[in-house]
């Protein structure tokens, strides 16, 4: 076991903030280039997976897409879906594989630009400095719960999706889940399969079929280049980055999440939650539109797969298209919490970013980091692990390594330029601003 790395008063050529899959990936590529660095993790590797996922959580992408740099999935079930314990083990094995210069249990609380282009980093272990910094803390920092939650009855149990673990930890009675992104739909399914009465407030998230024409849809999309398509190919990058992920599940070998089938089997569906008046909730008249839109996206993906199969002459079995098994009644919805014996509300309403500890003007008006492929306009400051940082796979096990390799090359080029200039002038000079950031 390596000796602890002291931080207080130290200086590092590169400091990586965050020891998840993004931070570890860039550490691997920095080590490959012989660049001295440190990785500072606020808790321990895998913390986000341990603390913000429910017991039956599993990946929604197949195991073969787990491609951390130098360490692709080599297990016995490449077409399966890692459960929570396996995901954590994969990260821990990755650390053991290349032994990054990792400091765990230290939180970075401040980052600012100092003299001579260096960065001052404040942490719970003291202050240190770095020539370049990679912020690899991801985008999911603070659970987002709408202000209307304050209007619910005081005795009702409320929790964010990140706090949900299993049905047995909830009070007796029905459960209202608000939000139909990946977390909301999978938690609603978990509760439904456990026999709980579930009420689900839907949103505009799309869905995708698990399998189509003999293969996982992810495999088709990967072959079609969708996961490698650059954000630069889109006219409105900001809008693309705000898109919700398609809901599907890898549970029990993988299957569709069909909200209409859930409704047929007893789950109560509603449109978007619009108001709370004590124990009475109001919903928009958009349930049918939400379901139709999600189905249209799923069928559109199948259309693209059909075209791909035809264009390349691929032999694939034919498959009957989706037929809706339930149609919602028209009109806005209402829900009386007491009458329906609802004891819990789960807010599957996502997260907000919190970069207040970064005292550098590198953000737009919404607080989103301004960058090109992770490189910001502030020389030496980088971000890694953001959704759609460069492609659909960015931030995931599938493509975070490609983004990390790019940034490591950028960091290396900046370092070499600075070294050359310092040799010519006899003084350290920061030339990273000469590198392209878009």
C-alpha positions in Angstrom: 0.0 0.0 0.0 1.4 3.4 -1.0 2.3 6.0 1.5 -0.2 8.8 2.1 0.2 11.9 -0.1 0.5 15.1 2.0 -1.4 18.0 0.5 -0.9 21.0 2.9 1.8 23.2 1.4 2.5 20.9 -1.5 2.6 21.8 -5.2 1.5 19.6 -8.0 1.8 20.0 -11.8 -1.8 18.8 -12.0 -4.5 18.4 -9.4 -7.6 16.3 -10.3 -10.6 17.1 -8.1 -12.9 14.1 -7.8 -12.0 10.4 -7.7 -15.0 8.9 -9.6 -14.8 7.3 -13.1 -13.9 10.7 -14.7 -11.1 11.6 -12.2 -9.6 8.1 -12.4 -9.7 8.0 -16.2 -7.7 11.2 -16.5 -5.3 10.0 -13.9 -4.7 6.9 -15.9 -3.9 9.0 -19.0 -1.7 11.5 -17.1 0.3 8.6 -15.7 0.7 7.2 -19.1 2.2 10.5 -20.2 4.5 10.6 -17.1 2.8 13.7 -15.8 3.0 14.1 -12.0 -0.4 14.7 -10.4 -2.7 14.1 -7.5 -6.4 12.9 -7.4 -8.3 14.3 -4.4 -11.6 12.5 -3.5 -13.9 14.0 -0.9 -15.0 10.6 0.4 -13.9 7.2 -1.1 -13.9 5.9 -4.6 -17.4 4.8 -5.5 -19.1 7.2 -3.0 -21.7 8.5 -5.4 -22.7 5.0 -6.3 -22.8 3.8 -2.7 -24.8 6.8 -1.3 -27.1 7.9 -4.1 -28.4 4.6 -5.6 -31.2 2.3 -4.5 -30.6 -1.4 -3.6 -31.8 -2.9 -6.9 -30.0 -0.3 -9.0 -28.2 -1.5 -12.1 -26.7 0.0 -15.2 -28.9 0.7 -18.2 -26.1 0.1 -20.6 -24.6 -3.3 -21.2 -21.4 -4.3 -19.4 -19.4 -4.3 -22.6 -19.7 -0.5 -22.7 -17.7 -0.3 -19.5 -14.5 0.8 -21.0 -12.4 2.6 -18.4 -8.9 3.4 -19.9 -6.8 0.2 -19.9 -9.5 -1.7 -18.0 -12.5 -2.8 -20.2 -15.0 -5.1 -18.8 -13.7 -8.7 -18.8 -16.4 -10.4 -16.8 -18.5 -13.4 -17.8 -21.6 -11.4 -18.9 -20.7 -8.7 -21.4 -24.4 -8.4 -22.5 -25.7 -8.1 -18.9 -26.0 -5.1 -16.7 -23.9 -4.6 -13.6 -25.7 -4.3 -10.3 -24.7 -1.8 -7.7 -22.1 -4.0 -5.9 -20.5 -4.9 -9.2 -20.2 -1.3 -10.2 -18.5 -0.4 -7.0 -16.2 -3.4 -7.3 -15.3 -2.4 -10.9 -14.1 1.0 -9.7 -12.2 -0.4 -6.8 -10.5 -3.0 -9.1 -9.6 -0.1 -11.4 -7.8 1.7 -8.6 -6.0 -1.5 -7.7 -5.1 -2.0 -11.4 -3.1 1.2 -11.9 -2.8 2.6 -8.4 -3.4 6.3 -9.0 -1.9 9.0 -6.7 -5.2 9.1 -4.8 -6.1 11.0 -1.6 -9.4 10.0 -0.2 -11.5 11.6 2.5 -10.4 15.2 1.7 -12.9 17.7 0.4 -11.8 20.6 -1.8 -13.6 23.8 -0.6 -12.0 26.5 -2.7 -10.2 27.0 -6.0 -8.9 30.3 -7.3 -6.3 31.6 -9.8 -3.1 32.7 -8.2 0.0 34.6 -9.3 2.1 33.3 -12.2 -0.9 31.3 -13.6 -1.0 28.8 -10.8 -4.0 27.7 -8.8 -4.6 27.9 -5.1 -6.6 25.0 -3.8 -8.2 25.0 -0.3 -9.0 21.6 1.2 -9.9 20.1 4.5 -6.3 18.9 4.7 -4.9 22.4 4.1 -4.0 24.5 1.1 -1.9 23.4 -1.8 -1.1 24.7 -5.3 -1.2 23.3 -8.9 -0.2 24.4 -12.3 -3.3 22.9 -13.9 -6.6 21.6 -12.4 -9.1 19.1 -13.7 -12.6 19.4 -12.0 -14.0 15.9 -12.2 -16.8 16.2 -9.7 -19.6 15.5 -12.2 -22.8 17.4 -12.7 -25.0 15.9 -10.0 -24.2 17.8 -6.8 -27.3 19.0 -5.0 -30.7 17.2 -5.1 -33.3 19.4 -6.7 -36.7 19.6 -5.0 -39.2 22.1 -6.2 -40.4 24.8 -3.8 -44.0 23.5 -4.0 -42.8 20.6 -1.9 -43.2 22.9 1.1 -46.9 22.9 0.6 -47.4 19.2 1.3 -48.8 18.2 4.7 -46.3 18.1 7.5 -46.7 14.5 8.4 -46.1 13.2 4.9 -42.7 11.5 4.3 -40.8 13.3 1.5 -37.4 12.2 0.1 -35.4 12.8 -3.0 -34.6 9.9 -5.4 -31.0 9.9 -4.2 -32.3 9.0 -0.7 -34.5 6.1 -1.8 -33.1 2.6 -1.0 -36.0 0.1 -1.0 -39.8 -0.2 -0.4 -39.4 -1.6 3.1 -37.8 1.6 4.3 -40.9 3.7 3.4 -44.0 4.2 5.6 -47.1 2.1 4.8 -49.4 3.3 2.2 -49.2 4.5 -1.4 -46.2 6.3 -2.9 -46.2 9.2 -5.3 -43.2 9.4 -7.5 -42.7 12.8 -9.2 -40.7 12.6 -12.4 -40.2 10.0 -15.2 -36.5 10.3 -16.0 -34.4 7.2 -15.6 -34.5 7.3 -11.8 -38.2 8.1 -11.4 -39.3 5.3 -13.8 -37.0 2.7 -12.2 -38.0 3.6 -8.7 -41.6 3.4 -9.7 -41.0 0.0 -11.1 -39.2 -1.1 -8.0 -42.1 -0.1 -5.8 -44.6 -1.5 -8.3 -42.9 -4.9 -8.3 -42.9 -4.9 -4.5 -46.7 -4.6 -4.5 -46.9 -1.0 -3.4 -49.6 1.3 -4.9 -47.7 3.7 -7.0 -48.8 7.1 -8.3 -46.5 8.5 -11.0 -46.4 12.1 -12.2 -45.0 12.0 -15.7 -42.8 14.4 -17.5 -41.4 14.8 -21.0 -38.5 12.3 -20.8 -38.2 9.9 -23.8 -37.9 6.2 -23.7 -36.1 3.5 -25.8 -36.8 -0.1 -26.3 -34.4 -2.5 -24.6 -34.1 -4.9 -27.5 -35.1 -4.7 -31.1 -34.5 -7.1 -34.0 -32.3 -9.5 -32.1 -30.0 -7.1 -30.3 -29.9 -4.6 -27.5 -30.7 -1.1 -28.9 -27.5 0.2 -27.3 -25.5 -2.2 -29.5 -27.3 -0.9 -32.7 -26.8 2.7 -31.7 -23.2 2.1 -30.9 -22.7 0.5 -34.4 -24.5 3.5 -35.9 -22.0 5.9 -34.3 -24.5 7.7 -32.0 -22.4 7.5 -28.9 -19.4 9.0 -30.7 -21.2 11.8 -32.4 -19.7 15.2 -31.3 -21.7 17.9 -29.7 -20.2 20.2 -32.3 -22.4 18.6 -34.9 -25.5 20.0 -33.4 -26.9 23.5 -34.0 -27.9 24.1 -30.4 -25.4 22.4 -28.1 -27.0 24.0 -25.0 -30.4 22.4 -25.8 -28.8 19.0 -26.5 -27.0 19.1 -23.1 -30.3 19.7 -21.3 -32.0 16.7 -22.8 -33.3 14.0 -20.5 -31.9 10.5 -20.9 -34.2 7.8 -22.3 -35.8 5.6 -19.7 -35.2 1.8 -19.9 -33.8 -0.7 -17.4 -31.2 -3.4 -17.2 -33.0 -5.1 -14.4 -33.4 -8.9 -14.6 -31.4 -9.1 -17.8 -32.9 -5.9 -19.3 -36.4 -4.9 -20.5 -38.5 -2.0 -21.6 -40.1 0.3 -19.1 -43.6 0.6 -20.4 -45.6 3.1 -18.3 -48.8 2.1 -20.2 -48.3 -1.5 -19.1 -47.8 -0.3 -15.5 -51.0 1.6 -15.7 -52.9 -1.4 -17.1 -51.6 -3.4 -14.1 -52.7 -0.9 -11.5 -50.1 2.0 -11.3 -51.8 5.4 -11.4 -50.4 7.8 -14.0 -50.8 11.6 -14.1 -49.5 14.5 -16.1 -47.0 17.0 -14.9 -47.5 18.1 -11.3 -48.6 21.8 -11.4 -50.0 22.6 -8.0 -50.3 21.6 -4.4 -53.1 22.8 -2.1 -52.6 21.1 1.2 -53.4 17.5 0.7 -54.8 18.0 -2.8 -52.5 17.8 -5.9 -53.2 19.1 -9.4 -51.7 17.8 -12.6 -51.5 19.2 -16.2 -53.6 17.7 -18.9 -50.5 16.4 -20.7 -50.4 12.7 -19.7 -51.4 11.4 -23.2 -48.9 13.8 -24.8 -46.1 12.7 -22.5 -46.8 9.0 -23.2 -47.2 9.5 -27.0 -44.0 11.6 -27.2 -42.0 8.9 -25.3 -43.4 6.2 -27.6 -42.6 8.3 -30.7 -39.0 8.6 -29.7 -38.7 4.9 -29.1 -40.3 4.1 -32.5 -38.1 6.7 -34.2 -35.0 4.9 -32.9 -36.4 1.7 -34.3 -36.9 3.5 -37.7 -33.2 4.5 -37.6 -32.2 0.9 -36.8 -34.3 -0.4 -39.6 -32.7 2.0 -42.0 -29.2 1.0 -40.8 -30.0 -2.7 -41.3 -31.3 -2.1 -44.8 -28.5 0.1 -45.9 -25.8 -2.4 -44.8 -27.7 -5.6 -45.8 -27.5 -6.9 -42.2 -29.3 -10.1 -41.5 -31.6 -9.5 -38.6 -35.0 -11.0 -37.5 -38.1 -9.0 -38.2 -40.0 -7.8 -35.2 -43.6 -6.5 -34.7 -43.7 -2.9 -33.7 -45.0 -1.6 -30.3 -48.7 -1.6 -29.7 -50.0 0.6 -26.8 -51.8 -1.5 -24.2 -53.4 1.4 -22.3 -54.8 4.9 -23.1 -55.2 7.6 -20.5 -58.5 9.4 -19.8 -58.6 13.0 -20.9 -58.5 16.0 -18.7 -56.3 17.3 -16.0 -55.7 15.0 -13.0 -56.2 15.5 -9.3 -55.0 13.5 -6.3 -56.2 13.5 -2.8 -53.4 12.3 -0.6 -55.5 11.3 2.3 -58.2 9.6 0.3 -55.5 7.5 -1.6 -53.7 6.7 1.7 -50.4 8.1 0.3 -47.6 8.0 2.9 -44.6 9.0 0.8 -43.6 11.4 -2.0 -40.4 10.7 -3.9 -39.0 13.6 -5.8 -37.2 12.2 -8.9 -36.5 15.7 -10.1 -32.8 15.6 -10.7 -29.9 17.6 -9.4 -28.4 21.1 -9.6 -24.7 21.9 -10.1 -22.8 23.6 -7.2 -19.6 25.1 -8.3 -19.6 28.0 -5.7 -16.3 26.8 -4.4 -14.7 27.7 -7.7 -13.8 31.4 -7.6 -13.0 31.7 -11.3 -15.2 33.3 -14.0 -15.6 30.1 -16.1 -19.4 29.8 -16.1 -22.3 31.0 -18.1 -25.4 32.7 -16.8 -26.9 29.4 -15.8 -23.8 28.3 -13.9 -22.7 25.8 -16.6 -19.0 25.6 -17.2 -18.0 27.3 -20.5 -15.7 24.9 -22.2 -14.7 23.1 -25.4 -14.3 19.4 -24.9 -13.6 20.2 -21.2 -11.0 23.0 -21.8 -12.1 26.4 -20.5 -11.1 29.9 -21.4 -9.2 30.0 -18.1 -5.7 28.6 -19.0 -5.1 25.4 -17.1 -8.6 24.8 -15.8 -10.5 21.8 -17.2 -13.8 20.0 -16.6 -14.3 16.3 -17.1 -17.3 13.9 -16.7 -20.1 16.3 -17.8 -23.0 14.9 -19.8 -22.5 15.6 -23.5 -19.0 17.1 -22.7 -18.2 16.0 -26.3 -20.5 13.1 -27.1 -23.5 11.2 -25.8 -21.2 8.8 -24.0 -19.3 11.5 -22.1 -19.5 11.1 -18.4 -20.4 7.4 -18.7 -18.1 4.4 -18.5 -18.5 4.1 -22.3 -16.7 7.3 -23.3 -15.3 9.2 -20.3 -11.9 7.6 -21.2 -11.9 9.2 -24.6 -12.6 12.7 -23.1 -9.9 12.0 -20.4 -7.4 11.1 -23.1 -8.1 14.3 -25.0 -7.7 16.5 -21.9 -4.5 14.7 -20.9 -3.1 15.5 -24.3 -4.1 19.1 -23.9 -2.5 19.3 -20.5 0.7 17.7 -21.7 0.9 20.1 -24.7 0.3 23.1 -22.4 3.0 21.9 -20.0 5.5 21.4 -22.9 4.9 24.8 -24.3 5.4 26.4 -20.9 8.6 24.5 -20.4 9.9 25.6 -23.8 9.1 29.2 -23.2 10.6 29.1 -19.7 13.8 27.7 -21.2 14.0 30.5 -23.8 13.2 33.4 -21.4 14.6 32.0 -18.2 11.3 32.5 -16.5 8.2 30.3 -16.0 5.6 31.4 -18.5 2.0 30.2 -19.0 1.3 29.6 -22.7 -1.7 27.4 -22.2 -3.9 30.3 -23.5 -2.4 29.6 -26.9 -4.1 26.3 -27.1 -7.5 26.1 -28.8 -10.6 26.0 -26.6 -13.2 26.6 -29.3 
